[in-house]
Amino acid sequence: MQPEHPTADFAAAFAPGLTNPDAAAPEGVVAAPAAPGKGVVKRYNVYRNNVTVSLIDALAAIYPAVQRITGVEFFRAMARFHVRATPPISPLLFEYGREFPSFIETYEYAREMPWLADTARIERAWLDAWHAADVAPLTAGALACVDPSALAQVRFVPHPATRIVRSRYPAVAIFTMNRVNTPATPLHSGDAEDALVTRPDADVIVSRLPPGGAAFLVALVEGATLGAAVETAFEESADFDLPANLAAMISAGVFAAIQTEQ
């Protein structure tokens, strides 16, 4: 009796070794008789190498700023270790590498660059924002229509492209200077920087959030009322500027709609 899903069974046996250089060629794989001298092991190793190189190339495309910072040789060595530890789970290459920033944090040879993982997180957020669904952003007019007496109780629906990355390092500045092919300028500050990633129109925008801005937006994205989010922002920073942050979040397209209490 034939197996119910022979193709799936074959793939399940064939795939695991593709990111593990120590794995033997799976049973049931045969070499074409028309290619003498090229046995199963040799052919499987060639295929395995091609898969690894393709995944490393995908990481380089997703994290160009990280590669520019580290250099190609360092990046590809680091990426190779990640590929071996983290096989893909989706056929879509742009979905690969979500765990790469966390991997960078634990990578022994990247310890002297503690800000590198957060730079990678901004890059991942940039790509996710690029692929997010197209939704019209919230307008200032829609917010102005809310009864002022009910304003503190409104909640906001995040735009699908909105991402917030918090960092103890100047990650926004590092990301910005390394996403272009112009000479990098020295950083004159080691201050923490929180990134806001949005796509109000066709282009993804990465902005540095002001004091209290990240706490404010994170609270709203997580479903807090406007009043509660303001309190959270002031708890983090006494310099939080509510009117400026409201204007900035509308301009950046952080939210798509307003929910009012019924």
N, C-alpha and C positions, 0 to 999 in steps of 0.2 A: 504494500500500500504506500503510495507516495505521500510525503509530508504535506500538510495543509498549506503551508506558506514556504515553499522551498527557497524563494528569493530572499525573504526576510531571514530565514535560518542561515543562509549562506553569508549574508551581510553581517549578521551578528557574530559569526565566526571570523570573518575576514577583517572587519574594521578595527577591533581593539589593538591589534599589533601595529597599526599604521602610525601611531604616535609613541610606540615603545620599541626602541632599537634593540632591546634584548629579547623580544618576543620571537618565537619561531614562526615560520610560515604556517598558516592554518592547514589542517588536514582537508583533503578534498580538492585542493587547488592543483591543477595540472598545467604544465607548459605545452604550448602548441608544438606538435611534432615537426612542423615546418621550420622551426628555429633551433637547429642543433647547436649544442654548446651553451644554450641559455636556459638553465634549469629553473625550477620553481623558486628556489631560494634567491637566486640572483635577480630574477624578475620581481619578486615581492619586495626585495630591498630597494630596487629602483623606484617602484611605485610608492613605497614608504617614504623615501627621500623626497619625491615630488610632492606628496601630501604635506610633509613638514615644511618644505620651502614655501608652498602656497599659503599655509597658515601664518608663517612668519611674514610673508609679504602682506597678508591681510592686516596683521598687527601694525606693520609699518605704515600702511595707508590710513589706519584709524588713529594712530598716535604719531603723526609727523613731528610735532614739537618735541616729544620725548626723544625721538630718534635724533633730532638735530642737537639736543642738549648732550646726549650721551655719545653721539657718534655712531656711525652705521655698524661698525664691528662690535662694539659693546652692546648695542641694541639687539642685534641679531643673535648674539650669544645668550642674552637674557631672555629674549623671546623664545629661543629654542627650548630652554628649560621650562618655560611656561607651557609651551605646546605639549611637551612630554607629560606634564603634570595635569593638564586640563584639556582633554579632547573636546572637539566641538559637539554640540548637541542639536544644532540647527543646520539645515542645508544652506542657509543664508549667511554669507561670509561677513556681512556688516553686523550680524548679531554676535559674532565671535569676539572674544577678548573682554567681556564684561568684568571678569575677575582679574584682569591684568593690573589695574591700579593696586589692588590689595596684594597681588603677588609682588609688585615692586617694593612694597613696604617690608616684605620679609626677605627680599633678595639681598644676600650678604654683600655683594659688591656695589649695591646702590645705597648703602647706609650713609655714605658721606654726602648724599643728595636727599635729605629728608623731605624736601619739598617736591620731589619728582612725582610721587604718587598722587598728590593733589593736582599737579599739572595734568597728569593722565586722566584724572577724574573730570576735569573740565573738558578735555578732548572727547571723552566718552559722552559727556552731556551734550557737547556740540553736535556730535553725530546723531544722537537720539533726537535732539531738537530738529535736526535736518529731516529726519524720516518721520516725524510726528504728523498726525492727521491735520489737514487744513481746516481750521476753524476761525471764524472772524473774531478778533479780539474785542474785549469790552471797550466801550467808548466813554469819554468823559460825560457825554450827554446822558447816557444811561445811569451813571452814578449820580448826576445832578438831579435826576427825577425822583430819587429816594427822599421821602419825608425826613427832614433833619432830625426829628424826634425819634425816628426809627433807625437812624444811621448806625448807631452802636451795635445793633442787633443783626445787621446784615451779614451774610456769609458769601464767599466768592467761589466760583467754579474755576479751577485752574485751567489755563490753556494747555492743550496736550503737549506743546513744545517746551513748557516751562520747566527749568531745572535750577536748583540752587546747590552750590558746592561751597561748603565752609572750609576754611583753611587757617592754620596757625602761621602760614608763611605767605610771602607776596606772590601767591600762585597766579593771580590774574595778570600781573606784570610779566611774570616769567612765561606764561602761556602766550601773551600777546606778542612779545618780542621774538618768540621762536616759531610762530606760525607763518612768518614771512621770511623771504630770502634776503633780507637786508642785514647788515652787520648789527649784532646785538650790542646794546649800550649797557654799561655797568649799572647795576641797581644801587640806589643810594638809600634804600630803606629796607628793613627786614620786618616791617609791620605785617600783621595778619591781614589777609584780604579774602573777603567772601565774594563769590562769583554768582551773578545772575545770568542765566542763559535763556534766551527767548528767540522767537521767530515771528515777530509781528506781521511781517510781509513775506517776501521771498527769501530774505537773507537771515542767517542766524547771527544774533548779536550777543556778545559777551561783555557784561558790564561789572564794574566793581561797586559793591553795595556800600552805602554809607553806614556810620555807626547805628546799630540797632536795626538796620534794614533787613538783614538776613533773619533775625529772630522774628521780626514783624511778618515777613512774607512766608516763612516756614509755618508759622502759626496759622496764617490764613489758608495756605495750601492744605494743611492738615484738618481744616474744617472749623477753626475757631471763629468766633464772631469778630467783627472789626474792633469792638471795645476791648475784648479780651486780648486780641493781638497787639493793640496799642499798649496795654499794660505790660505784656511780655517784652515789648521793645524797650520800654522805659526801664524795666527791671535790669535789662542788659546794658543800656546806655542812657545816661541822663541827657545826652546830646541828641537824642532821636528827634527828628523834625517830621512831624506827621504830614503837614501840607506838602512838603517837598517829596516825601516818599509816596504819597497818594498820586501826585502828578507823575512821578517817575514810573510807577507801576502801570499806569494807564498808557503812558507813552511807549513803554517797552512791550506792552501786550502780554502782561503776566497772567491775566485772567480773561475768561471768555464770557462770563455771565455773573449775575447777582442773584442770590437767593434771599428773599425777605421772609421774616416770620409771618405766618398766616394768623 
